[in-house]
Amino acid sequence: MPALIVTEEKLLLIQQSLDFYFRIGIGQFERIKEHPTFEQHLYNEFKDKEGNTDYGKFHQVRDEVDEIFTQAKRLLYNEKSAVKNGGWGINHSNVDDSCRQAFDIVQVIRHEFRTRNPNRSDMTVDSHIHLTDRKTKILRLNFNPQEQMTQIELNEVLRLHKMWLNEEDGGQRANLCYADLRRADLSWANLRRADLSGADLRGTDLRGTNLRGADLRGADFRMADLSGAHLREADLKEADLRRADLSGADLRETDLKDADLNNSNITGEYFSDLNLYDCRKVPIHCRWSYGITNGMIHIGCVKKSIRDWDEFFASDRILETPRGTQEFKQIEAVYLACKAYLQYINR
């Protein structure tokens, strides 16, 4: 993922530039006159010998410019009713998607500035970020990009976190927000209630790790080994869990909203307790390979027609996998998916 490192001053300029872009895109042409170049020019243009600006002339020119922009808006909108300071809403069908993307980025930057300094007088921001597309993966802003942590540094974080959990003097909650933890060994570590939001955990060994109640929003777990991990009540919103091994992990009461579980392994005791409705991508799991060949559905070594499979699932017969188990439910779910596919294609 590309990274751009800028000062807060330059980040503010990016915010203002994107704000200007989407406002022009929704028809707020009047914003052009507020560009620092033109505004400063008018201040200087109407200064008297004492250096005082004649604000009467200043506002007269601005009003004339507003009228010109209103006429331009009526032409571009093809609407005679277009008025000064009016415009389309950000979600209007005529507005280009790039304007909505710019709007979303502006909201994230403004919100982060406000979070870091709530006393800023020029910031009016809601406590939650309101994006134009709620299905879009939430944008994240990293104010503190970090180099990859060494195992020694990580062990010290774990030591202090353990003290914090035990309410010992000198303890400190593990703050691994946006940390680069690729391929680190965190197996059986206690990171309960730790902050790993946005962390890069690709290929990390998290076998048996205690992450109960941890903040894991937006973390990258691709190809991580989370088998047997304790993730109960963890916040995994927007997490990337593609190809992660979650076999046997405790995911009860876990928030997986907008998480990507594509090609992950989430089999285990607590699989049936998961709420996967709001996930972005969920894999179809089955112990056996499955597919469709010449109109027949095969699961493992067994190949049957839809009619024969229906008769089998309606009966009490057992081929190998015991009925009433999680594995049997997955076999039946895979069959129903293949059946629906065939029936839709052949209708």
KOLVEXDREN-818423 format. One record per residue (C-alpha): residue number from 1; residue in three letters; x, y, z. Coordinates in pm, 1 decimal, always signed. Example, Ala and Ser with C-alpha at 12.3 -4.5 7.8 and 13.67 -1.06 7.14 Angstrom:
// residues 2
SITE resi resn       xx       yy       zz
SITE    1  ALA  +1230.0   -450.0   +780.0
SITE    2  SER  +1367.0   -106.0   +714.0
This chain:
// residues 347
SITE resi resn       xx       yy       zz
SITE    1  MET     +0.0     +0.0     +0.0
SITE    2  PRO   +148.7   +338.6    -97.3
SITE    3  ALA   +236.2   +568.3   +193.8
SITE    4  LEU   +266.6   +945.0   +187.3
SITE    5  ILE   +440.2  +1104.4   +485.1
SITE    6  VAL   +346.9  +1470.5   +532.1
SITE    7  THR   +341.4  +1730.3   +807.4
SITE    8  GLU    +12.6  +1823.2   +971.8
SITE    9  GLU    +29.9  +2155.5   +788.0
SITE   10  LYS    +48.5  +1978.0   +451.6
SITE   11  LEU   -224.7  +1735.6   +556.9
SITE   12  LEU   -447.5  +2034.3   +627.2
SITE   13  LEU   -370.9  +2161.6   +276.4
SITE   14  ILE   -472.0  +1821.2   +132.0
SITE   15  GLN   -796.8  +1841.8   +326.7
SITE   16  GLN   -868.7  +2194.0   +200.3
SITE   17  SER   -783.4  +2096.6   -157.8
SITE   18  LEU  -1017.8  +1797.6   -155.8
SITE   19  ASP  -1286.3  +2007.7    +10.3
SITE   20  PHE  -1250.9  +2264.6   -270.5
SITE   21  TYR  -1265.5  +1986.0   -532.3
SITE   22  PHE  -1589.1  +1823.9   -416.9
SITE   23  ARG  -1759.5  +2160.1   -355.5
SITE   24  ILE  -1690.7  +2271.6   -711.8
SITE   25  GLY  -1819.4  +1931.0   -824.3
SITE   26  ILE  -2155.4  +1984.9   -652.4
SITE   27  GLY  -2189.3  +2332.2   -800.3
SITE   28  GLN  -2065.1  +2561.0   -523.8
SITE   29  PHE  -1871.5  +2774.7   -772.2
SITE   30  GLU  -1875.5  +3067.8   -528.5
SITE   31  ARG  -1596.4  +2891.9   -340.9
SITE   32  ILE  -1353.2  +2997.1   -613.7
SITE   33  LYS  -1351.2  +3355.4   -489.3
SITE   34  GLU  -1247.3  +3226.2   -143.9
SITE   35  HIS   -925.3  +3077.3   -278.5
SITE   36  PRO   -636.2  +3244.1    -87.6
SITE   37  THR   -484.5  +3380.7   -409.7
SITE   38  PHE   -795.4  +3577.2   -510.6
SITE   39  GLU   -897.4  +3673.9   -159.4
SITE   40  GLN   -554.3  +3816.7    -80.8
SITE   41  HIS   -548.8  +3995.1   -416.2
SITE   42  LEU   -874.7  +4176.5   -336.1
SITE   43  TYR   -749.8  +4272.7     +8.8
SITE   44  ASN   -442.6  +4432.6   -147.1
SITE   45  GLU   -628.5  +4580.4   -444.8
SITE   46  PHE   -853.0  +4799.7   -231.2
SITE   47  LYS   -605.0  +4916.5    +31.7
SITE   48  ASP   -568.1  +5288.3    +86.4
SITE   49  LYS   -243.7  +5473.0   +156.1
SITE   50  GLU   -269.8  +5384.8   +525.3
SITE   51  GLY   -294.1  +5016.8   +440.2
SITE   52  ASN   -662.7  +4981.0   +532.7
SITE   53  THR   -887.2  +4774.6   +302.6
SITE   54  ASP  -1200.1  +4940.6   +161.3
SITE   55  TYR  -1443.0  +4659.2   +246.6
SITE   56  GLY  -1726.5  +4828.4    +60.8
SITE   57  LYS  -1544.7  +4784.8   -270.4
SITE   58  PHE  -1414.0  +4447.4   -156.0
SITE   59  HIS  -1763.0  +4303.4   -104.5
SITE   60  GLN  -1899.8  +4476.6   -413.8
SITE   61  VAL  -1656.1  +4284.3   -634.2
SITE   62  ARG  -1733.9  +3959.4   -451.3
SITE   63  ASP  -2107.2  +4012.1   -505.8
SITE   64  GLU  -2047.6  +4074.5   -877.6
SITE   65  VAL  -1844.1  +3755.5   -897.5
SITE   66  ASP  -2123.6  +3564.7   -721.5
SITE   67  GLU  -2371.4  +3681.9   -984.7
SITE   68  ILE  -2140.1  +3564.6  -1266.0
SITE   69  PHE  -2103.4  +3223.2  -1099.4
SITE   70  THR  -2481.3  +3198.0  -1055.8
SITE   71  GLN  -2529.0  +3258.3  -1428.0
SITE   72  ALA  -2265.4  +2995.4  -1505.5
SITE   73  LYS  -2441.4  +2752.1  -1273.6
SITE   74  ARG  -2773.1  +2805.3  -1451.0
SITE   75  LEU  -2607.1  +2727.5  -1782.7
SITE   76  LEU  -2428.1  +2414.1  -1657.0
SITE   77  TYR  -2726.9  +2285.8  -1459.5
SITE   78  ASN  -2962.8  +2375.2  -1743.3
SITE   79  GLU  -3187.1  +2509.4  -1468.6
SITE   80  LYS  -3309.8  +2869.3  -1464.1
SITE   81  SER  -3398.4  +2829.9  -1096.4
SITE   82  ALA  -3037.3  +2776.4   -982.2
SITE   83  VAL  -2962.8  +3023.9   -703.9
SITE   84  LYS  -2660.7  +3182.0   -541.6
SITE   85  ASN  -2481.3  +2952.0   -296.8
SITE   86  GLY  -2702.1  +2661.0   -407.0
SITE   87  GLY  -2583.6  +2328.9   -545.1
SITE   88  TRP  -2651.9  +1961.6   -579.0
SITE   89  GLY  -2619.7  +1743.5   -271.2
SITE   90  ILE  -2311.9  +1523.2   -243.8
SITE   91  ASN  -2525.5  +1213.1   -314.6
SITE   92  HIS  -2704.0  +1362.1   -614.3
SITE   93  SER  -2696.7  +1128.9   -914.9
SITE   94  ASN  -2538.6  +1400.3  -1132.7
SITE   95  VAL  -2238.1  +1435.7   -901.9
SITE   96  ASP  -1931.1  +1237.3  -1006.6
SITE   97  ASP  -1817.3   +957.3   -773.1
SITE   98  SER  -1476.6  +1122.3   -737.2
SITE   99  CYS  -1647.5  +1404.8   -545.5
SITE  100  ARG  -1791.1  +1156.4   -297.1
SITE  101  GLN  -1449.7   +994.2   -254.3
SITE  102  ALA  -1298.0  +1336.6   -189.6
SITE  103  PHE  -1577.6  +1412.4    +58.9
SITE  104  ASP  -1510.4  +1088.1   +248.8
SITE  105  ILE  -1137.6  +1157.1   +272.8
SITE  106  VAL  -1208.1  +1507.3   +403.0
SITE  107  GLN  -1434.0  +1364.4   +675.1
SITE  108  VAL  -1163.8  +1122.8   +789.8
SITE  109  ILE   -895.0  +1392.6   +804.3
SITE  110  ARG  -1117.3  +1642.4   +984.7
SITE  111  HIS  -1228.5  +1379.0  +1232.4
SITE  112  GLU   -869.4  +1277.2  +1308.2
SITE  113  PHE   -761.8  +1638.0  +1359.9
SITE  114  ARG  -1055.6  +1685.8  +1595.4
SITE  115  THR   -975.2  +1365.1  +1785.1
SITE  116  ARG   -614.3  +1469.3  +1836.2
SITE  117  ASN   -704.5  +1820.0  +1948.1
SITE  118  PRO  -1067.7  +1858.4  +2066.1
SITE  119  ASN  -1007.4  +2224.2  +2159.0
SITE  120  ARG   -948.3  +2341.2  +1802.1
SITE  121  SER  -1194.1  +2627.0  +1758.3
SITE  122  ASP  -1218.1  +2587.7  +1380.7
SITE  123  MET  -1329.4  +2224.4  +1388.9
SITE  124  THR  -1694.2  +2116.0  +1413.8
SITE  125  VAL  -1699.5  +1739.4  +1373.8
SITE  126  ASP  -1941.3  +1469.3  +1482.0
SITE  127  SER  -1817.8  +1191.9  +1707.9
SITE  128  HIS  -1862.5   +943.2  +1420.4
SITE  129  ILE  -1744.1   +963.4  +1061.2
SITE  130  HIS  -2032.1   +980.2   +814.3
SITE  131  LEU  -1923.4   +845.0   +477.0
SITE  132  THR  -2129.1   +877.1   +160.4
SITE  133  ASP  -2113.3   +500.3   +102.6
SITE  134  ARG  -2159.6   +292.9   +417.0
SITE  135  LYS  -2055.9    -21.9   +232.2
SITE  136  THR  -1717.0   +125.2   +149.2
SITE  137  LYS  -1428.9     +8.4   +357.2
SITE  138  ILE  -1356.4   +274.5   +615.1
SITE  139  LEU  -1063.8   +495.6   +531.3
SITE  140  ARG   -792.8   +517.8   +794.0
SITE  141  LEU   -541.0   +789.4   +868.7
SITE  142  ASN   -212.5   +694.4  +1029.7
SITE  143  PHE    -48.6   +987.6  +1204.1
SITE  144  ASN   +234.9   +774.4  +1336.5
SITE  145  PRO   +375.3   +531.7  +1076.8
SITE  146  GLN   +608.0   +285.2  +1248.4
SITE  147  GLU   +898.9    +69.4  +1144.7
SITE  148  GLN   +869.2   -304.3  +1191.3
SITE  149  MET   +899.9   -392.8  +1559.3
SITE  150  THR  +1168.9   -627.7  +1677.7
SITE  151  GLN  +1081.4   -925.7  +1894.6
SITE  152  ILE  +1269.6   -764.6  +2184.6
SITE  153  GLU  +1057.6   -447.8  +2157.2
SITE  154  LEU   +744.9   -655.9  +2132.2
SITE  155  ASN   +832.9   -860.1  +2439.1
SITE  156  GLU   +871.7   -537.0  +2639.0
SITE  157  VAL   +527.6   -419.3  +2524.9
SITE  158  LEU   +382.4   -753.2  +2636.2
SITE  159  ARG   +555.2   -727.8  +2974.6
SITE  160  LEU   +415.8   -381.1  +3043.9
SITE  161  HIS    +72.1   -484.1  +2918.9
SITE  162  LYS    +66.3   -776.5  +3159.5
SITE  163  MET   +146.1   -535.3  +3443.7
SITE  164  TRP   -137.1   -307.6  +3324.1
SITE  165  LEU   -384.1   -595.2  +3322.3
SITE  166  ASN   -276.3   -681.8  +3675.4
SITE  167  GLU   -310.2   -313.3  +3777.9
SITE  168  GLU    +53.9   -299.0  +3880.4
SITE  169  ASP   +247.6    +27.3  +3906.3
SITE  170  GLY   +430.9   +112.0  +3585.1
SITE  171  GLY   +202.5   -101.6  +3372.4
SITE  172  GLN    +95.2    +25.9  +3034.2
SITE  173  ARG   -175.5    -87.7  +2797.4
SITE  174  ALA    -31.4   -229.5  +2476.3
SITE  175  ASN    -68.5    +38.6  +2209.4
SITE  176  LEU    +17.7   -137.6  +1884.9
SITE  177  CYS   -205.7    +78.9  +1670.2
SITE  178  TYR    -77.7    +64.2  +1309.2
SITE  179  ALA   +229.6   -128.9  +1426.5
SITE  180  ASP   +422.4   -334.4  +1172.5
SITE  181  LEU   +404.9   -683.4  +1321.9
SITE  182  ARG   +447.2   -890.5  +1009.1
SITE  183  ARG   +556.0  -1250.1  +1080.4
SITE  184  ALA   +606.6  -1173.0  +1450.3
SITE  185  ASP   +572.0  -1447.9  +1710.5
SITE  186  LEU   +277.5  -1360.3  +1934.1
SITE  187  SER   +169.7  -1716.7  +2000.7
SITE  188  TRP     +3.8  -1762.7  +2339.8
SITE  189  ALA    +64.2  -1395.9  +2426.5
SITE  190  ASN   -182.4  -1209.6  +2647.2
SITE  191  LEU   -307.6   -907.4  +2453.1
SITE  192  ARG   -647.6   -888.1  +2613.8
SITE  193  ARG   -800.4   -540.6  +2563.6
SITE  194  ALA   -493.2   -424.8  +2370.8
SITE  195  ASP   -510.7   -172.4  +2086.7
SITE  196  LEU   -400.0   -326.7  +1757.3
SITE  197  SER   -627.1   -121.5  +1532.7
SITE  198  GLY   -482.7    -86.9  +1184.5
SITE  199  ALA   -185.1   -308.9  +1270.5
SITE  200  ASP     -7.0   -505.9   +998.5
SITE  201  LEU    -24.5   -867.2  +1119.3
SITE  202  ARG    +28.8  -1046.1   +790.1
SITE  203  GLY   +171.9  -1393.2   +844.2
SITE  204  THR   +190.9  -1337.5  +1221.0
SITE  205  ASP   +185.9  -1634.3  +1458.5
SITE  206  LEU   -113.6  -1572.6  +1686.1
SITE  207  ARG   -186.0  -1932.6  +1784.8
SITE  208  GLY   -368.3  -1940.5  +2117.0
SITE  209  THR   -320.3  -1565.6  +2165.9
SITE  210  ASN   -556.4  -1396.3  +2409.6
SITE  211  LEU   -715.4  -1107.4  +2218.3
SITE  212  ARG  -1038.3  -1093.4  +2413.3
SITE  213  GLY  -1192.4   -746.1  +2397.9
SITE  214  ALA   -901.9   -616.1  +2188.1
SITE  215  ASP   -938.6   -330.9  +1941.6
SITE  216  LEU   -856.5   -493.8  +1606.3
SITE  217  ARG  -1043.9   -257.9  +1376.4
SITE  218  GLY   -895.3   -245.9  +1029.1
SITE  219  ALA   -605.9   -475.9  +1120.1
SITE  220  ASP   -446.9   -679.0   +840.4
SITE  221  PHE   -448.8  -1049.6   +933.6
SITE  222  ARG   -388.4  -1192.4   +588.3
SITE  223  MET   -232.7  -1540.8   +614.4
SITE  224  ALA   -200.7  -1502.1   +991.8
SITE  225  ASP   -229.6  -1809.7  +1212.5
SITE  226  LEU   -508.3  -1739.1  +1462.3
SITE  227  SER   -590.6  -2102.2  +1532.5
SITE  228  GLY   -717.1  -2142.3  +1885.0
SITE  229  ALA   -697.1  -1767.6  +1949.2
SITE  230  HIS   -928.7  -1608.2  +2205.0
SITE  231  LEU  -1115.6  -1334.6  +2017.6
SITE  232  ARG  -1431.1  -1316.6  +2220.7
SITE  233  GLU  -1579.1   -962.1  +2230.0
SITE  234  ALA  -1297.2   -834.3  +2008.3
SITE  235  ASP  -1365.6   -551.6  +1764.2
SITE  236  LEU  -1275.6   -680.5  +1417.3
SITE  237  LYS  -1467.8   -426.2  +1213.2
SITE  238  GLU  -1305.0   -370.7   +871.1
SITE  239  ALA  -1035.7   -631.0   +948.9
SITE  240  ASP   -872.6   -811.4   +657.3
SITE  241  LEU   -878.5  -1182.3   +743.1
SITE  242  ARG   -826.8  -1324.0   +397.4
SITE  243  ARG   -656.2  -1664.9   +405.8
SITE  244  ALA   -620.3  -1643.1   +782.7
SITE  245  ASP   -643.0  -1961.1   +988.5
SITE  246  LEU   -915.1  -1912.2  +1250.4
SITE  247  SER   -976.3  -2280.9  +1311.7
SITE  248  GLY  -1081.6  -2338.8  +1669.6
SITE  249  ALA  -1074.7  -1966.2  +1751.4
SITE  250  ASP  -1326.7  -1833.0  +2001.4
SITE  251  LEU  -1518.4  -1571.4  +1803.4
SITE  252  ARG  -1823.1  -1542.1  +2024.9
SITE  253  GLU  -1967.6  -1188.6  +2048.6
SITE  254  THR  -1702.0  -1068.1  +1805.5
SITE  255  ASP  -1785.8   -767.2  +1588.3
SITE  256  LEU  -1703.9   -868.1  +1229.2
SITE  257  LYS  -1891.2   -589.3  +1053.7
SITE  258  ASP  -1738.2   -525.8   +708.4
SITE  259  ALA  -1457.3   -774.6   +778.7
SITE  260  ASP  -1316.8   -967.8   +482.0
SITE  261  LEU  -1310.3  -1342.0   +556.1
SITE  262  ASN  -1258.9  -1458.5   +199.3
SITE  263  ASN  -1064.2  -1786.6   +180.9
SITE  264  SER  -1017.0  -1794.0   +557.2
SITE  265  ASN  -1058.3  -2103.9   +771.3
SITE  266  ILE  -1315.0  -2036.8  +1042.2
SITE  267  THR  -1419.1  -2389.7  +1125.2
SITE  268  GLY  -1454.4  -2491.3  +1485.3
SITE  269  GLU  -1675.6  -2517.1  +1789.2
SITE  270  TYR  -1800.4  -2157.9  +1778.7
SITE  271  PHE  -1861.0  -2124.5  +1405.2
SITE  272  SER  -2238.2  -2158.2  +1440.1
SITE  273  ASP  -2243.9  -1873.4  +1695.2
SITE  274  LEU  -2097.0  -1618.7  +1454.4
SITE  275  ASN  -2294.3  -1329.2  +1313.2
SITE  276  LEU  -2159.4  -1311.9   +958.3
SITE  277  TYR  -2443.3  -1105.8   +816.6
SITE  278  ASP  -2247.4   -777.5   +798.2
SITE  279  CYS  -1918.2   -927.1   +676.1
SITE  280  ARG  -1798.2   -810.5   +335.3
SITE  281  LYS  -1686.9  -1155.7   +221.5
SITE  282  VAL  -1749.5  -1491.8   +385.2
SITE  283  PRO  -1601.2  -1822.5   +265.2
SITE  284  ILE  -1808.1  -2135.3   +206.6
SITE  285  HIS  -1643.6  -2397.7   +423.1
SITE  286  CYS  -1655.9  -2770.5   +379.7
SITE  287  ARG  -1416.3  -3044.0   +482.1
SITE  288  TRP  -1454.7  -3208.7   +143.1
SITE  289  SER  -1390.1  -3071.0   -202.1
SITE  290  TYR  -1705.3  -2999.1   -400.2
SITE  291  GLY  -1818.7  -2895.9   -745.6
SITE  292  ILE  -2050.0  -2958.9  -1039.8
SITE  293  THR  -1971.4  -3200.4  -1324.0
SITE  294  ASN  -2213.6  -3264.7  -1610.5
SITE  295  GLY  -2510.0  -3158.2  -1401.1
SITE  296  MET  -2407.6  -3378.7  -1109.4
SITE  297  ILE  -2300.0  -3239.6   -770.8
SITE  298  HIS  -1997.3  -3402.6   -612.9
SITE  299  ILE  -1895.4  -3357.6   -249.0
SITE  300  GLY  -1582.9  -3548.4   -162.0
SITE  301  CYS  -1592.9  -3883.9   -343.3
SITE  302  VAL  -1973.2  -3889.3   -368.3
SITE  303  LYS  -2143.6  -3772.2   -687.3
SITE  304  LYS  -2521.2  -3751.1   -707.9
SITE  305  SER  -2802.5  -3579.6   -894.4
SITE  306  ILE  -3011.1  -3315.5   -719.3
SITE  307  ARG  -3289.3  -3569.0   -674.9
SITE  308  ASP  -3057.0  -3825.1   -515.3
SITE  309  TRP  -2900.1  -3565.2   -285.8
SITE  310  ASP  -3245.0  -3445.0   -176.3
SITE  311  GLU  -3342.9  -3801.8    -91.4
SITE  312  PHE  -3019.6  -3850.5   +101.7
SITE  313  PHE  -3059.9  -3537.3   +316.3
SITE  314  ALA  -3426.0  -3624.1   +381.1
SITE  315  SER  -3327.2  -3970.5   +504.1
SITE  316  ASP  -3134.9  -4090.9   +810.1
SITE  317  ARG  -2854.9  -4248.6   +608.0
SITE  318  ILE  -2492.6  -4173.8   +695.5
SITE  319  LEU  -2212.8  -4186.2   +440.8
SITE  320  GLU  -1922.4  -4095.8   +666.7
SITE  321  THR  -1982.6  -3767.8   +846.5
SITE  322  PRO  -2222.2  -3804.2  +1143.6
SITE  323  ARG  -2548.3  -3614.0  +1116.3
SITE  324  GLY  -2608.9  -3327.4  +1357.7
SITE  325  THR  -2245.1  -3217.7  +1349.2
SITE  326  GLN  -2103.2  -2887.5  +1225.1
SITE  327  GLU  -1925.6  -3068.0   +940.2
SITE  328  PHE  -2252.5  -3222.1   +823.6
SITE  329  LYS  -2421.3  -2880.7   +827.4
SITE  330  GLN  -2140.1  -2746.7   +608.2
SITE  331  ILE  -2182.8  -3037.2   +363.6
SITE  332  GLU  -2555.2  -2969.0   +337.5
SITE  333  ALA  -2494.1  -2593.3   +299.6
SITE  334  VAL  -2247.8  -2657.0    +14.4
SITE  335  TYR  -2499.7  -2886.0   -153.3
SITE  336  LEU  -2776.0  -2626.1   -128.5
SITE  337  ALA  -2545.2  -2362.7   -278.2
SITE  338  CYS  -2457.6  -2589.9   -572.2
SITE  339  LYS  -2822.7  -2683.9   -615.4
SITE  340  ALA  -2930.4  -2318.3   -626.4
SITE  341  TYR  -2658.5  -2247.0   -882.9
SITE  342  LEU  -2768.4  -2531.7  -1110.4
SITE  343  GLN  -3135.5  -2447.7  -1085.4
SITE  344  TYR  -3073.5  -2081.7  -1165.7
SITE  345  ILE  -2849.9  -2159.9  -1462.4
SITE  346  ASN  -3091.8  -2415.3  -1608.6
SITE  347  ARG  -3415.8  -2228.9  -1560.6
